[in-house]
Amino acid sequence: MDIVFLVLALVAALFLPRPKALVATVVVWAVALAMVGWGPAHSDGVHTSTLGFWVPWAVVLVIGVALVLGVSLVRERRATPSRS
């Protein structure tokens, strides 16, 4: 599910302005988290009351936000005419 989240975060970063892409990334992260923790992607081995569940998902959120910020930075640099 985290791969799906990262792909959707990349798509949001490519096609939405930065503020909307960040909001979309957090919303998609929350949906993915809920699906793994309590929804259809739930497994009996998943224990949402432990740090072993929350820490990796927090890291994935940080990676997704960094991906959005990185893509928006590259888009801004490419849009700015260079001074040669």
N, C-alpha and C positions, 0 to 999 in steps of 0.2 A: 504494500500500500504506500510505502514511502517513496517508491520509484514513481508511482502514479502522481503523487503529490508534487514531486520535483519537476516532472514533465509539465504538469498544469501550471506550476509557478513560472516555468520558463515561457510557456505560451502566454501567460498573463503579462510577463515582462516584455515580451516582444510586441504585443498588440494593444496594450493599455498604457495610459500615462502612469508615471511612477506612483502617485498616491492611490489610484484605483488598483494598480497591480499589487501594491502592498496589502491593501484591504482584501483583495481577492485571494492572495496567498494565505493570509491568516484564516480566512473563511474556509478555504479548501483544506488547510491543515486541521482545523477543528472538525470538519466532516470526516476526514481520513482517520483522525484520532478516535472519534466516536464509533466509526465502523469497526476499527480494530478492537477497541476496548469493550464495546457493548453491542455492536451491531452484527451484520451478516458475516463479517470477516473475523469474528471473535473465535478464539480457540480456548480450550480448557487450560492451556498452559499460560495464558495471559492473566496476570494479576495486576489490576489497575491500582491497587493500594500500595504498590512498592515503587521504590525509586528506579528499579530495573525496567519499569514501564515508562515512567515520566522522563527520565534523563535522556534516553535515546530520542524520544519524540521532541524534546526541547532542542536537542542538537539538530535534528532534521528541520525544525522551524528556523533556527539560526542560519542553516545552510540555504534554505529557501529564500529568506529575506536577503541574504548576501547575494544570492543569484539574481534576484530582482534588482538590487542596487547596482550590481556589476553590469548587468545588461543595460540599464538605463544610463549609466555613466558612459558606456561605449557608444550608445545611441547619441548622447549629447555631444561627445567628441567628434563623431562622424558628421553631425549636423553643423558644427561650427567650422566656418571656412578657415583654412590654415593661412598663416602669414608667412609668405616665402619671400 
